[in-house]
Amino acid sequence: MDTISGPGGFAAELRRRRTARRLSQLELAERAGTTQRHLSYLEQERSAPGRTMVIRLAESLGLSLRERNALLHSAGYAPVFPESRWEEPLLGPVREALDSILTGHLPYPALVLRPYGEVVAANSAVSLLTEGASAELLRPPVNMLRLMLHPDGMAGRVRNLAAWGRHVLENMRAQARRSADPRLDLFIAELSGYLPEQPPGPDHLGFAVPLRLSCGAGTLALITTLTSFATATDVTLAELHLEAFLPADAGTAAILRARAGSTPSLMMNSQASFE
């Protein structure tokens, strides 16, 4: 038997996710290989979707694996994608591979994050970011986004807090528009309250807004890269991403190289919390 108990709200959920992505019924129907009429019937609860159709619609909407499982559940079907615990032996090879990447990125900071900024693992250079932060913000589960923008975290050392902070928030707002997750909306509202009110200046480097961070050796200019598991079929892996900081100028690179080996290893494991 392929269905589970407790389904409900598929029509409303499908309509909400389609609207959040600003797709018309016709556009989504064409992507999913069905007709606008059939999609209209699904959204009006005049037809019940088959399991294959739910999967096709979820793929066409570009939903995350967790969201695809939720859409299946709302239609009365069992989830397709497993969700492993990070500590499980099954993910051991992945943890080892990520540890190697984090170590290989030294002397530059790098972290593995869950959704909304929860730190799973980090290399020793991340001490540059946590330096001077309050003990409360460093207590697991550590949320890196909160730590970066909070006045008791990195904010006091960020020279371009208005511009850089808004760059971070705009990326989060783009995600919120796709996911329509009320928890994310609340988190964005919290982080917005930490930023200065003055408008950001023209502080940019190509497509990126560099983080200008003060430290004992001077002011660093850092840009970030994000890497995710694009082909993951496990919910846990699909939600992870690697955030790696890189020097934006020669002076920053020299300071980071000089710091190499002077800080202890830092590895963190925690569960997400937005309380």
Short mmCIF file of the C-alpha atoms (twelve columns), coordinates in Angstrom:
data_MODEL
# 
_entry.id   MODEL 
# 
loop_
_atom_site.group_PDB 
_atom_site.id 
_atom_site.type_symbol 
_atom_site.label_atom_id 
_atom_site.label_alt_id 
_atom_site.label_comp_id 
_atom_site.label_asym_id 
_atom_site.label_seq_id 
_atom_site.Cartn_x 
_atom_site.Cartn_y 
_atom_site.Cartn_z 
_atom_site.pdbx_PDB_model_num 
ATOM 1   C CA . MET A 1   0.000   0.000  0.000   1 
ATOM 2   C CA . ASP A 2   1.515   3.333  -1.087  1 
ATOM 3   C CA . THR A 3   -0.600  5.791  0.881   1 
ATOM 4   C CA . ILE A 4   -0.330  6.963  4.479   1 
ATOM 5   C CA . SER A 5   -2.876  8.235  6.959   1 
ATOM 6   C CA . GLY A 6   -3.381  11.880 7.759   1 
ATOM 7   C CA . PRO A 7   -3.208  13.528 4.312   1 
ATOM 8   C CA . GLY A 8   -4.935  16.776 3.592   1 
ATOM 9   C CA . GLY A 9   -4.693  20.107 1.894   1 
ATOM 10  C CA . PHE A 10  -3.009  19.006 -1.330  1 
ATOM 11  C CA . ALA A 11  -5.028  21.420 -3.471  1 
ATOM 12  C CA . ALA A 12  -4.252  24.420 -1.262  1 
ATOM 13  C CA . GLU A 13  -0.618  23.379 -0.899  1 
ATOM 14  C CA . LEU A 14  -0.142  23.009 -4.638  1 
ATOM 15  C CA . ARG A 15  -1.761  26.372 -5.305  1 
ATOM 16  C CA . ARG A 16  0.331   28.061 -2.594  1 
ATOM 17  C CA . ARG A 17  3.614   26.702 -3.920  1 
ATOM 18  C CA . ARG A 18  2.732   27.526 -7.532  1 
ATOM 19  C CA . THR A 19  1.791   31.081 -6.572  1 
ATOM 20  C CA . ALA A 20  4.969   31.526 -4.511  1 
ATOM 21  C CA . ARG A 21  6.981   30.728 -7.643  1 
ATOM 22  C CA . ARG A 22  4.842   33.091 -9.739  1 
ATOM 23  C CA . LEU A 23  3.843   30.380 -12.180 1 
ATOM 24  C CA . SER A 24  0.521   30.326 -13.978 1 
ATOM 25  C CA . GLN A 25  -1.475  27.117 -14.153 1 
ATOM 26  C CA . LEU A 26  -0.590  26.863 -17.824 1 
ATOM 27  C CA . GLU A 27  3.150   27.270 -17.184 1 
ATOM 28  C CA . LEU A 28  3.183   24.607 -14.464 1 
ATOM 29  C CA . ALA A 29  1.011   22.256 -16.513 1 
ATOM 30  C CA . GLU A 30  3.416   22.487 -19.454 1 
ATOM 31  C CA . ARG A 31  6.401   21.821 -17.207 1 
ATOM 32  C CA . ALA A 32  4.715   18.805 -15.622 1 
ATOM 33  C CA . GLY A 33  3.467   17.358 -18.911 1 
ATOM 34  C CA . THR A 34  -0.229  17.703 -18.165 1 
ATOM 35  C CA . THR A 35  -3.069  20.051 -19.141 1 
ATOM 36  C CA . GLN A 36  -4.127  23.302 -17.559 1 
ATOM 37  C CA . ARG A 37  -7.605  21.857 -17.154 1 
ATOM 38  C CA . HIS A 38  -6.318  18.899 -15.159 1 
ATOM 39  C CA . LEU A 39  -4.171  21.165 -12.983 1 
ATOM 40  C CA . SER A 40  -7.170  23.423 -12.396 1 
ATOM 41  C CA . TYR A 41  -9.208  20.394 -11.298 1 
ATOM 42  C CA . LEU A 42  -6.438  19.396 -8.880  1 
ATOM 43  C CA . GLU A 43  -6.343  22.864 -7.320  1 
ATOM 44  C CA . GLN A 44  -10.136 22.885 -6.984  1 
ATOM 45  C CA . GLU A 45  -10.170 19.371 -5.435  1 
ATOM 46  C CA . ARG A 46  -12.289 18.157 -8.326  1 
ATOM 47  C CA . SER A 47  -9.654  15.503 -9.109  1 
ATOM 48  C CA . ALA A 48  -7.320  13.479 -6.910  1 
ATOM 49  C CA . PRO A 49  -3.687  13.308 -8.051  1 
ATOM 50  C CA . GLY A 50  -1.875  10.067 -8.670  1 
ATOM 51  C CA . ARG A 51  1.460   9.517  -6.977  1 
ATOM 52  C CA . THR A 52  3.398   9.980  -10.226 1 
ATOM 53  C CA . MET A 53  1.631   13.261 -10.931 1 
ATOM 54  C CA . VAL A 54  2.479   14.589 -7.463  1 
ATOM 55  C CA . ILE A 55  6.149   13.745 -8.032  1 
ATOM 56  C CA . ARG A 56  6.113   15.400 -11.464 1 
ATOM 57  C CA . LEU A 57  4.499   18.537 -10.077 1 
ATOM 58  C CA . ALA A 58  7.000   18.682 -7.201  1 
ATOM 59  C CA . GLU A 59  9.900   18.387 -9.642  1 
ATOM 60  C CA . SER A 60  8.412   21.004 -11.944 1 
ATOM 61  C CA . LEU A 61  8.025   23.396 -9.021  1 
ATOM 62  C CA . GLY A 62  11.667  22.878 -8.065  1 
ATOM 63  C CA . LEU A 63  10.761  21.840 -4.522  1 
ATOM 64  C CA . SER A 64  13.394  20.685 -2.063  1 
ATOM 65  C CA . LEU A 65  13.365  17.009 -1.105  1 
ATOM 66  C CA . ARG A 66  11.703  17.848 2.213   1 
ATOM 67  C CA . GLU A 67  9.036   19.852 0.400   1 
ATOM 68  C CA . ARG A 68  8.486   17.038 -2.088  1 
ATOM 69  C CA . ASN A 69  7.897   14.591 0.751   1 
ATOM 70  C CA . ALA A 70  5.465   17.076 2.321   1 
ATOM 71  C CA . LEU A 71  3.546   17.474 -0.928  1 
ATOM 72  C CA . LEU A 72  3.299   13.704 -1.272  1 
ATOM 73  C CA . HIS A 73  2.042   13.466 2.301   1 
ATOM 74  C CA . SER A 74  -0.616  16.119 1.681   1 
ATOM 75  C CA . ALA A 75  -1.901  13.978 -1.201  1 
ATOM 76  C CA . GLY A 76  -1.944  10.839 0.949   1 
ATOM 77  C CA . TYR A 77  1.265   9.177  -0.248  1 
ATOM 78  C CA . ALA A 78  4.322   7.936  1.581   1 
ATOM 79  C CA . PRO A 79  7.502   10.019 1.348   1 
ATOM 80  C CA . VAL A 80  9.951   9.045  -1.369  1 
ATOM 81  C CA . PHE A 81  13.154  10.527 0.024   1 
ATOM 82  C CA . PRO A 82  14.744  9.194  3.238   1 
ATOM 83  C CA . GLU A 83  16.008  11.514 5.984   1 
ATOM 84  C CA . SER A 84  19.081  10.230 7.803   1 
ATOM 85  C CA . ARG A 85  20.440  11.584 11.053  1 
ATOM 86  C CA . TRP A 86  23.766  13.375 10.613  1 
ATOM 87  C CA . GLU A 87  25.411  11.077 13.181  1 
ATOM 88  C CA . GLU A 88  24.316  7.835  11.494  1 
ATOM 89  C CA . PRO A 89  27.040  5.473  10.210  1 
ATOM 90  C CA . LEU A 90  25.394  5.668  6.774   1 
ATOM 91  C CA . LEU A 91  26.623  9.251  6.431   1 
ATOM 92  C CA . GLY A 92  30.103  8.451  7.730   1 
ATOM 93  C CA . PRO A 93  31.781  8.700  4.300   1 
ATOM 94  C CA . VAL A 94  30.116  12.052 3.703   1 
ATOM 95  C CA . ARG A 95  31.281  13.389 7.068   1 
ATOM 96  C CA . GLU A 96  34.838  12.253 6.315   1 
ATOM 97  C CA . ALA A 97  34.757  13.878 2.895   1 
ATOM 98  C CA . LEU A 98  33.493  17.160 4.317   1 
ATOM 99  C CA . ASP A 99  36.133  17.100 7.040   1 
ATOM 100 C CA . SER A 100 38.768  16.773 4.327   1 
ATOM 101 C CA . ILE A 101 37.297  19.713 2.416   1 
ATOM 102 C CA . LEU A 102 37.176  21.881 5.545   1 
ATOM 103 C CA . THR A 103 40.794  21.054 6.361   1 
ATOM 104 C CA . GLY A 104 41.872  21.583 2.778   1 
ATOM 105 C CA . HIS A 105 40.343  25.066 2.736   1 
ATOM 106 C CA . LEU A 106 42.672  26.270 5.515   1 
ATOM 107 C CA . PRO A 107 43.925  28.891 6.202   1 
ATOM 108 C CA . TYR A 108 40.555  30.310 5.111   1 
ATOM 109 C CA . PRO A 109 37.309  29.862 7.116   1 
ATOM 110 C CA . ALA A 110 34.791  27.268 5.974   1 
ATOM 111 C CA . LEU A 111 31.627  25.829 7.519   1 
ATOM 112 C CA . VAL A 112 29.011  23.193 6.814   1 
ATOM 113 C CA . LEU A 113 25.534  24.550 7.490   1 
ATOM 114 C CA . ARG A 114 22.011  23.257 7.756   1 
ATOM 115 C CA . PRO A 115 19.081  25.413 6.627   1 
ATOM 116 C CA . TYR A 116 18.821  28.875 8.173   1 
ATOM 117 C CA . GLY A 117 22.455  28.978 9.292   1 
ATOM 118 C CA . GLU A 118 22.810  26.133 11.795  1 
ATOM 119 C CA . VAL A 119 26.459  25.050 12.022  1 
ATOM 120 C CA . VAL A 120 27.173  21.348 11.593  1 
ATOM 121 C CA . ALA A 121 30.955  21.529 11.240  1 
ATOM 122 C CA . ALA A 122 33.677  24.119 10.759  1 
ATOM 123 C CA . ASN A 123 37.444  24.354 10.373  1 
ATOM 124 C CA . SER A 124 39.787  26.092 12.814  1 
ATOM 125 C CA . ALA A 125 39.925  29.333 10.798  1 
ATOM 126 C CA . VAL A 126 36.294  30.005 11.753  1 
ATOM 127 C CA . SER A 127 37.642  31.256 15.075  1 
ATOM 128 C CA . LEU A 128 38.269  34.467 13.118  1 
ATOM 129 C CA . LEU A 129 34.479  34.863 12.823  1 
ATOM 130 C CA . THR A 130 33.571  33.800 16.354  1 
ATOM 131 C CA . GLU A 131 36.248  35.954 18.002  1 
ATOM 132 C CA . GLY A 132 34.784  38.108 20.770  1 
ATOM 133 C CA . ALA A 133 31.248  36.740 20.389  1 
ATOM 134 C CA . SER A 134 29.138  36.233 23.489  1 
ATOM 135 C CA . ALA A 135 29.023  32.799 25.076  1 
ATOM 136 C CA . GLU A 136 25.269  32.690 24.481  1 
ATOM 137 C CA . LEU A 137 25.699  32.917 20.718  1 
ATOM 138 C CA . LEU A 138 28.384  30.218 20.754  1 
ATOM 139 C CA . ARG A 139 26.296  27.751 22.745  1 
ATOM 140 C CA . PRO A 140 25.087  24.827 20.573  1 
ATOM 141 C CA . PRO A 141 23.100  24.853 18.437  1 
ATOM 142 C CA . VAL A 142 25.189  27.666 16.931  1 
ATOM 143 C CA . ASN A 143 23.408  29.699 14.278  1 
ATOM 144 C CA . MET A 144 25.963  31.381 12.037  1 
ATOM 145 C CA . LEU A 145 23.564  33.875 10.472  1 
ATOM 146 C CA . ARG A 146 22.502  35.141 13.900  1 
ATOM 147 C CA . LEU A 147 26.113  35.223 15.084  1 
ATOM 148 C CA . MET A 148 27.229  37.231 12.039  1 
ATOM 149 C CA . LEU A 149 24.578  39.967 12.368  1 
ATOM 150 C CA . HIS A 150 23.962  40.076 16.130  1 
ATOM 151 C CA . PRO A 151 25.498  43.042 18.017  1 
ATOM 152 C CA . ASP A 152 26.990  40.569 20.515  1 
ATOM 153 C CA . GLY A 153 28.454  38.502 17.672  1 
ATOM 154 C CA . MET A 154 30.401  39.692 14.639  1 
ATOM 155 C CA . ALA A 155 28.382  42.857 13.963  1 
ATOM 156 C CA . GLY A 156 30.602  45.141 16.023  1 
ATOM 157 C CA . ARG A 157 33.583  44.185 13.849  1 
ATOM 158 C CA . VAL A 158 31.854  44.347 10.453  1 
ATOM 159 C CA . ARG A 159 32.881  47.639 8.847   1 
ATOM 160 C CA . ASN A 160 30.168  47.521 6.163   1 
ATOM 161 C CA . LEU A 161 27.364  46.017 8.243   1 
ATOM 162 C CA . ALA A 162 24.528  47.857 6.451   1 
ATOM 163 C CA . ALA A 163 25.547  46.790 2.939   1 
ATOM 164 C CA . TRP A 164 26.777  43.307 3.764   1 
ATOM 165 C CA . GLY A 165 23.942  42.510 6.158   1 
ATOM 166 C CA . ARG A 166 21.319  43.511 3.622   1 
ATOM 167 C CA . HIS A 167 23.059  41.401 1.006   1 
ATOM 168 C CA . VAL A 168 22.693  38.415 3.369   1 
ATOM 169 C CA . LEU A 169 19.053  39.216 4.073   1 
ATOM 170 C CA . GLU A 170 18.140  39.643 0.416   1 
ATOM 171 C CA . ASN A 171 19.392  36.117 -0.258  1 
ATOM 172 C CA . MET A 172 17.252  34.868 2.627   1 
ATOM 173 C CA . ARG A 173 14.204  36.778 1.371   1 
ATOM 174 C CA . ALA A 174 14.600  35.177 -2.045  1 
ATOM 175 C CA . GLN A 175 14.536  31.791 -0.344  1 
ATOM 176 C CA . ALA A 176 11.503  32.794 1.716   1 
ATOM 177 C CA . ARG A 177 9.586   33.747 -1.417  1 
ATOM 178 C CA . ARG A 178 10.136  30.238 -2.757  1 
ATOM 179 C CA . SER A 179 9.460   28.280 0.420   1 
ATOM 180 C CA . ALA A 180 6.752   30.389 2.102   1 
ATOM 181 C CA . ASP A 181 8.019   29.131 5.485   1 
ATOM 182 C CA . PRO A 182 6.702   31.285 8.367   1 
ATOM 183 C CA . ARG A 183 9.706   30.291 10.526  1 
ATOM 184 C CA . LEU A 184 12.032  31.810 7.967   1 
ATOM 185 C CA . ASP A 185 9.948   34.991 7.822   1 
ATOM 186 C CA . LEU A 186 10.255  35.353 11.599  1 
ATOM 187 C CA . PHE A 187 13.997  34.721 11.476  1 
ATOM 188 C CA . ILE A 188 14.470  37.332 8.748   1 
ATOM 189 C CA . ALA A 189 12.500  39.838 10.828  1 
ATOM 190 C CA . GLU A 190 14.774  39.149 13.803  1 
ATOM 191 C CA . LEU A 191 17.974  39.578 11.805  1 
ATOM 192 C CA . SER A 192 16.667  42.731 10.118  1 
ATOM 193 C CA . GLY A 193 16.382  44.327 13.557  1 
ATOM 194 C CA . TYR A 194 20.141  44.024 14.058  1 
ATOM 195 C CA . LEU A 195 21.074  46.113 11.017  1 
ATOM 196 C CA . PRO A 196 21.669  49.875 10.898  1 
ATOM 197 C CA . GLU A 197 18.838  51.927 9.419   1 
ATOM 198 C CA . GLN A 198 20.974  53.965 7.039   1 
ATOM 199 C CA . PRO A 199 20.912  52.767 3.419   1 
ATOM 200 C CA . PRO A 200 23.916  50.740 2.247   1 
ATOM 201 C CA . GLY A 201 26.532  52.396 0.088   1 
ATOM 202 C CA . PRO A 202 27.969  51.187 -3.241  1 
ATOM 203 C CA . ASP A 203 30.156  48.583 -1.539  1 
ATOM 204 C CA . HIS A 204 30.492  45.734 -4.000  1 
ATOM 205 C CA . LEU A 205 33.061  43.608 -5.737  1 
ATOM 206 C CA . GLY A 206 31.742  42.434 -9.081  1 
ATOM 207 C CA . PHE A 207 28.641  40.394 -8.231  1 
ATOM 208 C CA . ALA A 208 29.502  40.100 -4.528  1 
ATOM 209 C CA . VAL A 209 29.335  42.301 -1.456  1 
ATOM 210 C CA . PRO A 210 32.563  41.555 0.428   1 
ATOM 211 C CA . LEU A 211 32.556  41.153 4.176   1 
ATOM 212 C CA . ARG A 212 34.882  43.800 5.631   1 
ATOM 213 C CA . LEU A 213 35.839  42.455 9.033   1 
ATOM 214 C CA . SER A 214 38.154  44.031 11.579  1 
ATOM 215 C CA . CYS A 215 40.639  41.861 13.444  1 
ATOM 216 C CA . GLY A 216 43.805  42.452 15.441  1 
ATOM 217 C CA . ALA A 217 45.954  42.442 12.317  1 
ATOM 218 C CA . GLY A 218 43.798  44.867 10.309  1 
ATOM 219 C CA . THR A 219 40.657  44.860 8.188   1 
ATOM 220 C CA . LEU A 220 39.895  41.772 6.131   1 
ATOM 221 C CA . ALA A 221 37.948  41.681 2.858   1 
ATOM 222 C CA . LEU A 222 36.237  38.319 2.407   1 
ATOM 223 C CA . ILE A 223 33.943  36.905 -0.257  1 
ATOM 224 C CA . THR A 224 31.987  33.671 0.060   1 
ATOM 225 C CA . THR A 225 31.213  30.653 -2.085  1 
ATOM 226 C CA . LEU A 226 28.324  28.248 -1.492  1 
ATOM 227 C CA . THR A 227 28.411  24.569 -2.430  1 
ATOM 228 C CA . SER A 228 25.526  22.113 -2.098  1 
ATOM 229 C CA . PHE A 229 24.808  18.448 -2.813  1 
ATOM 230 C CA . ALA A 230 22.960  18.928 -6.083  1 
ATOM 231 C CA . THR A 231 22.324  15.207 -6.675  1 
ATOM 232 C CA . ALA A 232 21.563  14.130 -3.100  1 
ATOM 233 C CA . THR A 233 18.565  11.845 -2.593  1 
ATOM 234 C CA . ASP A 234 18.674  12.042 1.216   1 
ATOM 235 C CA . VAL A 235 16.867  14.994 2.828   1 
ATOM 236 C CA . THR A 236 19.666  15.628 5.328   1 
ATOM 237 C CA . LEU A 237 22.374  15.815 2.666   1 
ATOM 238 C CA . ALA A 238 20.241  17.853 0.287   1 
ATOM 239 C CA . GLU A 239 19.756  20.519 2.954   1 
ATOM 240 C CA . LEU A 240 23.459  20.920 3.745   1 
ATOM 241 C CA . HIS A 241 25.681  23.475 2.119   1 
ATOM 242 C CA . LEU A 242 29.329  24.373 2.457   1 
ATOM 243 C CA . GLU A 243 30.064  28.076 2.962   1 
ATOM 244 C CA . ALA A 244 33.698  28.916 2.246   1 
ATOM 245 C CA . PHE A 245 35.275  32.335 2.760   1 
ATOM 246 C CA . LEU A 246 37.986  33.520 0.377   1 
ATOM 247 C CA . PRO A 247 40.295  36.552 0.521   1 
ATOM 248 C CA . ALA A 248 39.245  39.415 -1.748  1 
ATOM 249 C CA . ASP A 249 42.697  40.999 -1.731  1 
ATOM 250 C CA . ALA A 250 46.363  40.160 -1.138  1 
ATOM 251 C CA . GLY A 251 46.449  41.800 2.288   1 
ATOM 252 C CA . THR A 252 43.617  39.611 3.560   1 
ATOM 253 C CA . ALA A 253 45.293  36.491 2.193   1 
ATOM 254 C CA . ALA A 254 48.531  37.387 3.994   1 
ATOM 255 C CA . ILE A 255 46.766  37.938 7.328   1 
ATOM 256 C CA . LEU A 256 44.913  34.632 7.069   1 
ATOM 257 C CA . ARG A 257 48.075  32.748 6.166   1 
ATOM 258 C CA . ALA A 258 49.816  34.275 9.185   1 
ATOM 259 C CA . ARG A 259 47.008  33.045 11.440  1 
ATOM 260 C CA . ALA A 260 47.243  29.497 10.126  1 
ATOM 261 C CA . GLY A 261 48.031  26.922 12.763  1 
ATOM 262 C CA . SER A 262 47.602  29.361 15.663  1 
ATOM 263 C CA . THR A 263 44.037  28.333 16.588  1 
ATOM 264 C CA . PRO A 264 42.638  24.996 17.804  1 
ATOM 265 C CA . SER A 265 40.399  22.820 15.679  1 
ATOM 266 C CA . LEU A 266 36.715  23.696 15.868  1 
ATOM 267 C CA . MET A 267 34.017  21.163 15.074  1 
ATOM 268 C CA . MET A 268 30.387  21.606 16.082  1 
ATOM 269 C CA . ASN A 269 27.321  19.393 15.960  1 
ATOM 270 C CA . SER A 270 23.869  20.609 16.872  1 
ATOM 271 C CA . GLN A 271 20.173  20.748 16.074  1 
ATOM 272 C CA . ALA A 272 18.523  23.806 14.586  1 
ATOM 273 C CA . SER A 273 16.779  26.184 16.960  1 
ATOM 274 C CA . PHE A 274 15.098  29.536 16.370  1 
ATOM 275 C CA . GLU A 275 13.969  30.226 19.906  1 
# 
